[in-house]
Structures are given as structure tokens and as C-alpha cells.
Amino acid sequence: MAPLIKRVQRHDRKLAQQLRDVTNSFLLDLGEGAHSDPGNRRSRYQTAAGSTSEVLVGLRGSVGWGYTSAPKISRPRLRSSTACSPASGS
């Protein structure tokens, strides 16, 4: 993620900061969910899944604005989707 965010930052500091914030939110929600009771765990994992969607849309937007290319974002996209898969089944 860091190289992509740095590339975006060269063109759009606000979008880069939002991508950093939402990526951190995703990671923190996964960590919090892992140590929560079942009801809160599901909620944290759902929030993390929403943050993942926000990251993906932000990266797609960076392609639309011409800040990066689609092949550059495909690899993180797969990792993010994979990371959320177990969470959505809990």
C-alpha cells in the first residue's frame, strides 16, 4: 500500500491521507474484532469490510484521475479481499 499511497500523494494529498486513514482503520478493526465478544466481533469485521471497499474505491479513483494504473492496484486489491474473507464468515 505504501508505494501506491506515495504515488497518489504526488497528485492528491487529501486522497492519500484518506487512503492511509482508512487502511489503518481496516487493520485496527480486524485487531479489535479478533478480541471481541461475538456480537462486537461481527460488527468490527463488518466495519473492516466497509473500510476495504473504501480503499478499493479510492484506488480505483486514483486510476480514474490518472495518478496510477490499474495493474498497480490489482495486487493490493487481492490481498485486501482475501484478508476480509474469513471475517465475513464469522
C-alpha positions, -999 to 999 in steps of 0.1 A, spaced: 0 0 0 27 25 9 41 28 -26 7 33 -41 -2 59 -15 30 77 -21 22 78 -58 -12 92 -51 2 118 -27 23 133 -55 -10 143 -71 -36 145 -43 -26 149 -7 -61 146 6 -69 114 -12 -35 99 0 -43 108 36 -78 93 33 -63 61 19 -38 60 49 -66 66 74 -90 40 60 -62 14 57 -53 20 93 -90 17 103 -93 -16 84 -63 -30 103 -73 -17 137 -109 -30 133 -96 -65 124 -74 -64 155 -102 -52 177 -126 -78 163 -102 -106 170 -105 -99 207 -142 -90 210 -173 -109 220 -192 -125 191 -216 -96 186 -190 -69 186 -166 -91 166 -191 -93 137 -196 -55 139 -159 -48 138 -154 -72 109 -183 -56 90 -167 -22 96 -133 -36 83 -151 -49 52 -166 -14 46 -131 1 50 -117 -24 25 -144 -13 0 -135 24 7 -98 16 0 -106 -1 -33 -128 27 -45 -101 52 -36 -76 33 -55 -99 30 -85 -105 67 -83 -67 72 -84 -67 53 -117 -95 75 -130 -76 106 -121 -45 92 -138 -24 90 -106 -17 53 -111 -26 25 -134 -50 -5 -129 -22 -31 -129 -6 -13 -100 -37 -17 -78 -46 -53 -87 -22 -69 -62 -33 -50 -31 -69 -55 -41 -65 -92 -40 -47 -91 -6 -74 -69 9 -102 -91 -4 -85 -122 9 -79 -106 43 -116 -99 48 -129 -132 36 -126 -151 69 -140 -120 88 -172 -120 67 -179 -157 76 -176 -151 114 
